[in-house]
Amino acid sequence: MENGVSVRVNFGRPMPLFPLATVAVLPQQVVPLHIFEPRYRQMIDHTLDGPGQIAMAVYDPRARTAGSSAPAKIRRAVCVTQISQHEKLSGGRYNVMVQGICRAVITKETPADEQTLYRSAILEPIGLDEPDSEELSGIRETIENTLRRPALSKLIGVRPVLDFFNDDRIPTPALLELVTFSMVHDAELRYRLLAEGDIEARSQILLSELGALAKLLTLADRQAREPWPKGCSWN
């Protein structure tokens, strides 16, 4: 959490699940949410009476069945989040700010019922073990060098990210999360990065994506500089 505040998570108790269509939150990321459905308004009511933590989950698009009355299936990986701010609105709605704490996987899901309108689950944390400092330093340097490639460094979103690499107080895992939620927008790739607990494996996925983006931008820049054939455009 920000300001060096550590947060305890009790993985021995079920945690409320808030599933969305795509990955909305990654560890370290702060995201605003507007809560309006009755089941999730109840979830926030209950959560604020407890530790203030919810698991941001993702619906499984492969398991959707048209016309089925069964609850939509949820994918296994989640991001445990802490409600850092909340505002109750008219009609029981909420505006909340959540901050990602850590990755986890669902081990046992509890369905909603008449009393509890939302689902919950027992979770198991993943990705809490970090490599040694030498390996982390190598990951940090490789990611930074990739972002400094000409094709990427001129992107508006990359410039502020690179500034954080100059701050040694920011740990490498946090930088990796920052690059991910700033640069990766493909829904399936974001889920892969959420579900991967190993930081080395995540860095390789991220480097592959950044390399592909750099190649695409280089080709686009090259085309823009070449003269168009008469009566044609590169579009």
N, C-alpha and C positions, 0 to 999 in steps of 0.2 A: 504493500500500500504506500501511498504518497506520504511524505514527511517522515519516512522511516518507521511508521507505525506497523507493527506486526499484527497479524490477524490469526486467531485460532479457528480451526474448522473441526467440528465434531463429526467424523466420518462414521461413527457408530450409530447415528440417528438418521432417519429418512430426511431428505432435503427436498423442498418444493421444486418442481420442474416447470420451467417456462419455455416451452418449445416454440420456435419460429421456423420459417421456411429455409433460412440460411443462417450461417454463423454470424451472430450479431456482435459478440464480444469475445475478445481474446485476453489472456492474462496481461495485466498492466493497463489495458485499455479502459477508458471511462466513456460511458455511452448513456444518453438520455432515453428514457422510455415513457410512453404514454399508456397508462393502464386503464382500459375501459370495459373489458368483458367482465361480467359478474364473477366468474370463477377466479379470474386473476386479481380482481379487486379484493376478493376474500383472501387470496394467497398473500397479497401485500399486507392486509390487516393482520393476518396470523404471523407473517414474517417479522413485522415491526414489533410484535409482542415478544419476539425471541431474539436470536442472534443477528437478524437482519440479512441473512444469506439465502440466495436462490441459485439454482443451477440453470444456466441458460443452455437449452438443448436445441436439437435440430430435427425436424420431421424427416422421415426417410421417404424420399420421392419414389423410390423403387417399390415401396410397399403400398402405394395408394390404390384403392379399389373403388371405382365409380359406383355410387349408390350404396356402398356398405355403411352400416350403422356402427360398426366397430370403431373404437378410437384409433386415430391415425398412429402408426408406429413411429417410435422415436429412435434415432440413431444412438449408438452406444456412447460416443464421446460427448462430454459437456464441459462448459467453463463455469467453475464455481465463482460466484460474484458476491460482492458486499454492497448493500444499499448505503450509499454515502450521503445522499440527500433525498428528501421526499417532500412533496406538497400535496395535500389532500384538496381535491376540487369538488365542485357541486356534483351531486348524484353519486358520490362515493368513488369517483375517478381519482387517479393519482398521476402526477408527474414525478418520476424518480430518476436519480442518477445511480448507475451501478458501475462498480469497478471490478474488473477481472482479477481473481486471486490466483487460481491454479487450474490445471487440467485434471479431469477425473473421468472415470468410465462408470456406467450404470451396471451394477451387479444384480440388483433386484428392484423391480418397479412395483409400486403400489398404485392400483387404479383409483380413480375418483369414485366417490359414493355420494349418498344424499346429504351427509354432513360436511364432507370435505369435497369441494367441487373440482379441485385440481389434482393432478397426479404428483406423486413424490417418488423418491427412490433412494436406496442405499447406494452410496458411491464409494469408489476406490480411487485414491489419488494416483496420478502418473506424472512422470517427469520431474520429480522432486530432487532426484540425485543429479548433481552437476559434475562435469568432467574437471580434471585438474586445471590449475590456472594457466599452464602452458598451452593446453588444448583450447581453452576459452580465448586466449590471446590470439591464437592462430585463426580461429573462427571470426573473431572481431576484425582482424586485419584483412582477411579475405573478403568479407562482406563490404567493408569500407572501400577497398580497392576496386571492387566491382561497381559500387555506386559512383565512384569517381571517374569511371570510363566516360569519354566525351558524350556518347549517345544518351547516357542516363543523367549525368551531372547537371545538364542544362534544363532538366525537367523541374518545374516549379516545386513539385512536392518533394523532390530529393534534397533541395538546398537546406531546408530546416532540419531534415533528418541527419544530414552530414554534420551539422553543428553539434549534435549530441555525441557524435563519436569522439569529439575533442574533449569531452568531459569524462575524466577517469573515474568519477564518482558513480557514474551510471554503469551498472553491471552489464556484461555482455548478453545474458539471457533477456534482459529488459530491452536492449537495443534490437535484438532479433525480433521480439514481439512488435516493437515500434515499426520496423521495416515491413513486417508482414501486414499489419493493418493499414499502413500507409500506401503500400505498393501492390498488394495482392487483392484483386477484386473478383476473381473467378470463384464461384460458390463452392465447387467441388474441391478446388485446390485449398481454399481456406479451411474446409473441413479436414482435409488430409493433414494440414499443419496443426489443427487443433487436436486431432487424434494421435499425433506422433509425440510420444513422451521424450524421446531421445533428442537432445539438442543438436548433436552432430548430424543425425538424419534430417532434422528440420532445416539445418543450414544448407544441406545439399539440395533439398527440395527448393528452397528459396533461391539458391545460386542458379539452379537450372532455370527457374522462372525469370530471374533477372537477366540471365544470359540470352534467353529467347527474346525478351523485350528489347534488349540492347541491339540484337541482330535485326529485329523488325524496324526499330527506329533508324538504324544505319541505312537499311535498304530504302526506307521512305525518304530519308534526307538525300540519298544519292539520286533517287528518281526526281525529286523536286529540283535538283540542280541540272539535270539533263534536259535538253530541249525536247519538247513534245513533237511527235510526228505531225505533219500537217493534217489539220482536221480532227486530231485526237487529243485526249488528255489521259493522264495516268490514273484517273478515277475509273 
